[in-house]
């Protein structure tokens, strides 16, 4: 499943940037040191170009496994948006539906190969997926709200009532 978009070369860079935010959010909440180490990238990777442009010392670089999970989640979210009509996601494509689809993809694969002795893989994958979904759906809703506000007549009529001068 490929992302069909004329700007598809920038999509992995944006997903890499968001995955860095996901890593920084999860590192603050996770107590297991081995799990924290699996989230960070050991060196800069090809999808870190946007982070390099914006980084002034405080941004996080996600590992390749985190990026793959976020990229798969992005594909499923885009597919749900396309099936739902493009602007909003239908009710049946909720967080649990998207999370289950991504987990089904990675449940049999060897994700986080460095973390062999721990049993936190599923929890870690689910946390990554849920945080990425929160960020992406927040943006989708923000974009839809902005579209609704453009066509709103409330501001126009409110000013007419205030300055009518009876």
VEXDREN-2710 file (C-alpha; in Angstrom, 1 decimal):
% VEXDREN-2710
k/r/px/py/pz
1/UNK/0.0/0.0/0.0
2/UNK/1.7/3.2/-1.1
3/UNK/0.7/6.7/-0.2
4/UNK/-0.7/8.2/-3.5
5/UNK/0.1/11.8/-3.2
6/UNK/1.9/14.2/-5.5
7/UNK/4.0/15.3/-2.6
8/UNK/4.7/11.8/-1.3
9/UNK/8.5/12.4/-1.1
10/UNK/7.8/14.8/1.8
11/UNK/5.3/12.6/3.6
12/UNK/8.0/10.3/5.1
13/UNK/9.9/13.4/6.3
14/UNK/6.8/14.7/8.1
15/UNK/6.0/11.3/9.6
16/UNK/9.6/11.1/10.8
17/UNK/9.2/14.5/12.4
18/UNK/6.0/13.4/14.1
19/UNK/7.6/10.2/15.2
20/UNK/10.3/12.2/16.9
21/UNK/7.6/14.0/18.9
22/UNK/6.0/10.6/19.7
23/UNK/9.4/9.4/21.0
24/UNK/9.8/12.5/23.2
25/UNK/6.3/12.1/24.6
26/UNK/6.8/8.4/25.4
27/UNK/10.2/8.8/26.9
28/UNK/8.7/11.1/29.6
29/UNK/6.1/8.4/30.5
30/UNK/8.0/5.1/30.2
31/UNK/10.0/3.9/33.2
32/UNK/11.8/1.0/31.5
33/UNK/15.3/2.0/30.4
34/UNK/15.5/-0.7/27.8
35/UNK/12.3/0.5/26.2
36/UNK/13.5/4.0/26.2
37/UNK/16.7/3.0/24.4
38/UNK/14.8/1.2/21.7
39/UNK/12.9/4.3/20.8
40/UNK/15.9/6.5/20.1
41/UNK/17.9/6.4/16.9
42/UNK/21.5/5.5/17.2
43/UNK/22.5/7.7/14.3
44/UNK/20.7/10.1/11.9
45/UNK/18.6/8.3/9.3
46/UNK/17.2/9.3/5.9
47/UNK/13.9/10.4/7.3
48/UNK/15.5/12.9/9.8
49/UNK/16.1/15.6/7.2
50/UNK/13.1/17.7/8.4
51/UNK/14.2/17.3/12.0
52/UNK/17.7/18.5/11.0
53/UNK/16.3/21.7/9.5
54/UNK/14.3/22.5/12.6
55/UNK/16.5/21.2/15.4
56/UNK/18.2/23.7/17.7
57/UNK/19.1/21.0/20.2
58/UNK/15.8/19.8/21.7
59/UNK/14.2/17.6/19.1
60/UNK/14.3/13.8/19.2
61/UNK/15.3/11.4/16.5
62/UNK/13.1/8.3/16.3
63/UNK/14.5/4.8/15.6
64/UNK/13.7/3.0/12.3
65/UNK/11.2/0.7/14.1
66/UNK/9.3/3.6/15.5
67/UNK/9.3/5.3/12.1
68/UNK/8.0/2.1/10.4
69/UNK/5.1/1.8/12.9
70/UNK/4.2/5.5/12.4
71/UNK/4.4/5.2/8.6
72/UNK/2.1/2.2/8.7
73/UNK/-0.3/4.1/10.9
74/UNK/-0.2/7.1/8.6
75/UNK/-1.1/4.8/5.6
76/UNK/-4.1/3.4/7.5
77/UNK/-5.3/6.8/8.6
78/UNK/-5.1/8.1/5.0
79/UNK/-6.9/5.0/3.8
80/UNK/-9.7/5.6/6.4
81/UNK/-9.9/9.3/5.3
82/UNK/-10.2/8.3/1.6
83/UNK/-12.9/5.7/2.4
84/UNK/-14.8/8.2/4.6
85/UNK/-14.9/10.9/1.9
86/UNK/-11.7/12.9/2.4
87/UNK/-12.3/15.5/5.2
88/UNK/-13.3/13.6/8.3
89/UNK/-13.0/10.0/9.4
90/UNK/-16.2/7.9/9.8
91/UNK/-17.2/6.8/13.3
92/UNK/-16.4/3.2/12.7
93/UNK/-12.7/4.0/12.0
94/UNK/-12.0/4.9/15.6
95/UNK/-8.7/4.8/17.5
96/UNK/-9.2/1.1/18.4
97/UNK/-9.8/0.1/14.8
98/UNK/-6.7/1.8/13.5
99/UNK/-4.6/0.5/16.4
100/UNK/-5.8/-3.1/15.8
101/UNK/-5.0/-2.9/12.1
102/UNK/-1.5/-1.7/12.7
103/UNK/-0.9/-4.2/15.5
104/UNK/-2.0/-7.0/13.2
105/UNK/0.7/-6.0/10.7
106/UNK/3.5/-6.0/13.3
107/UNK/2.4/-8.8/15.7
108/UNK/4.4/-11.5/14.0
109/UNK/7.3/-9.4/12.9
110/UNK/10.5/-9.0/14.8
111/UNK/10.1/-5.3/15.9
112/UNK/12.5/-3.8/18.4
113/UNK/15.2/-6.5/17.8
114/UNK/17.4/-5.0/20.6
115/UNK/14.8/-5.7/23.2
116/UNK/15.0/-9.5/23.3
117/UNK/14.7/-10.1/27.0
118/UNK/11.7/-7.9/27.7
119/UNK/8.1/-8.5/27.2
120/UNK/7.1/-4.9/26.5
121/UNK/7.0/-5.0/22.7
122/UNK/3.2/-5.0/22.4
123/UNK/2.8/-2.3/25.0
124/UNK/5.5/-0.2/23.3
125/UNK/3.9/-0.6/19.8
126/UNK/0.5/0.2/21.1
127/UNK/1.8/3.3/22.9
128/UNK/3.5/4.5/19.7
129/UNK/0.4/3.9/17.6
130/UNK/-2.0/5.6/20.0
131/UNK/0.2/8.7/20.4
132/UNK/0.6/9.0/16.6
133/UNK/-3.1/8.6/16.1
134/UNK/-3.8/11.4/18.7
135/UNK/-1.4/13.8/16.9
136/UNK/-2.8/13.0/13.4
137/UNK/-6.5/13.0/14.3
138/UNK/-6.0/16.3/16.2
139/UNK/-4.6/17.8/13.0
140/UNK/-7.5/16.3/10.9
141/UNK/-10.1/17.8/13.3
142/UNK/-8.3/21.1/13.4
143/UNK/-8.3/21.3/9.7
144/UNK/-12.0/20.5/9.5
145/UNK/-12.9/23.0/12.2
146/UNK/-11.0/25.7/10.2
147/UNK/-13.1/24.8/7.1
148/UNK/-16.3/25.1/9.1
149/UNK/-15.3/28.5/10.6
150/UNK/-14.7/29.9/7.1
151/UNK/-18.3/29.3/6.1
152/UNK/-19.7/30.5/9.5
153/UNK/-22.0/33.6/9.4
154/UNK/-21.9/34.1/13.2
155/UNK/-19.1/36.6/13.2
156/UNK/-20.7/38.7/10.5
157/UNK/-24.1/38.8/12.2
158/UNK/-22.6/39.4/15.6
159/UNK/-20.9/42.5/14.3
160/UNK/-24.0/43.7/12.6
161/UNK/-26.0/43.4/15.9
162/UNK/-23.3/45.2/17.9
163/UNK/-22.8/48.2/15.6
164/UNK/-26.4/48.7/14.4
165/UNK/-26.9/51.6/16.7
166/UNK/-30.6/51.5/17.6
END
